Amino acid sequence: MGHKARLLTMLTGCIAVGVLLMYVAFHQLYQNGLQAEAKLMISHVHTLERVYKLEKKDFVYWDEPYGAMLNGVDNCAQPEAAAEVGFYISGCHREGAAIPRYAYRILKETVGDHYRIEASSGSDKEGRSFVCFDSDKQNIWQSSQNLEFSQVESCW
């Protein structure tokens, strides 16, 4: 009986380690996918801004977040400036689309004719993030006009 018990203990340990590794791998994959979503949308806005600048000789800015709810406040009303450049979040305007996980805004830099784009993770009324896996942190990505991404606060 001792041999079978030892084998069963080893098998249980291997299964537990396997489940833990699969959970961590899923967690990492999911998190990386969400971060890629923010980077992709920021790149999209950069492109729209540059095209708008070529056509109109100016950039467009909006201070109000557009996209995901922040602390339970709906931000799906498309700002006029976002509509002007053609920035559209389908999760806000299309029935059955996945809810947006980030809220975006374009801020005017204080020096020169530059802008900064921010993507903030959405959150419910209790402040629980739609992106992060704990409730007390927020995931914010930003990029200046030169397309360098920086993560202001990490979910980890």
Secondary structure, DSSP 8 states (H G I E B T S, - for coil): -HHHHHHHHHHHHHHHHHHHHHHHHHHHHHHHHHHHHHHHHHHHHHHHHHHHHHHHSS---EEEEEEEEETTEEE-S--HHHHHHT---HHHHSTT----SEEEEEEE-SSSS-EEEEEEE-B-TT--BSSSSSTT---EEEEETT--EEEEE---
